[in-house]
């Protein structure tokens, strides 16, 4: 199964409800990029703003935390109702405890890896998590170019998931996903795709979600 999760990072933030409505029927989840201007050089949504988005969204929310203190904060996004909470391995001092705190709130858990972080670092946690997120850009800004050199890491994760965790762990890619790049990520083994600029800069965002799904399923 292929999942398309539009990111509202490049949506019209002055009218988020209408923006979300434009893609709610076609999408699997809403991807919420939470940045704190510490872990990454950008500031987007804080916990209070995120809680409102989660509450108002017709779609289940996939919260991607690009924050410096996930060990203290991540479970609060789960408590706020996010269906899935992903934190960055690089920012966590105690990933196992953070995983447990998120799960205790009833949410799925993902671990994200920046481009320079090797997949082997999170291998010890695969038995506890529900999703691996391979960043295909440097986190912090939307509209960046897809890093095709991340595809071997995606393929490595796919092999590990298939050999030991088939059916349990989703493999997500985030960054530069478009009609031109989604097939490459799919071929490498991704099954869950975050697309921001490609969706919300399209004249018909809902139709673009359908096109992306078709492209992911075409090979």
C-alpha positions, 0 to 999 in steps of 0.5 A: 500500500502506498500512502501520500501525506501532504505537508502543509509547510508550503500551504497558505497558513492564513487559511489552513482549514481551506487548504487542508479541505482541498486535499482531505478526500485524496490523502492518507494523512496530513504531514505537520512539520514542527520546527523550533528554530533550534534543531533546524534554522526555521520556525513553524508551528509550536505545540499550541498551534499544532494542537489546533491543527490536529483538532481541526483536521479531517485527516489523521495528522502525521507530526514530524518533530524537527525540534531539539527536545523530543524527549520532553516534548514528543509525547505531548503531540501524541497526547494532543491527538496526532495519529503518528509522531516522528522525532529525529534520532539526532535530537534524542538522548533516550530514543527508547524512552521517548518511543515508549512515552509516545506509544503510551499516549496511543500514537504510532511512532516514527524515527527520522534520519537526517541525510548524514545519519546512517540507517544502522543507528536506528536498527536497535529500535526497529522492534519498537517503532511503526515508521522510519523516515528517511529525509531526502533533503536537509530538514528545515525548509520546503521546496528543496531539491530531492537528494537521489543519493539517499536512495541507497539508504532507503533501499537498506531500510527496505531490506531490513524491514522486509527481512524482520518487520514486514507489514509492521513498519512504514518507510517514509521519505520526505523532501523534494517529492514530486511527479518526477521523483516519487518513482525513484523513491518508490523503486528504492522501497519507500511506501509512504511519501511526504509532498509539500510544494508539489501539492500545494503549489499545484492548481488543484492540490487534490488532483495532484495527490491522486497523480502522485499516488498513481506515479508511486503505483506505476512500477 
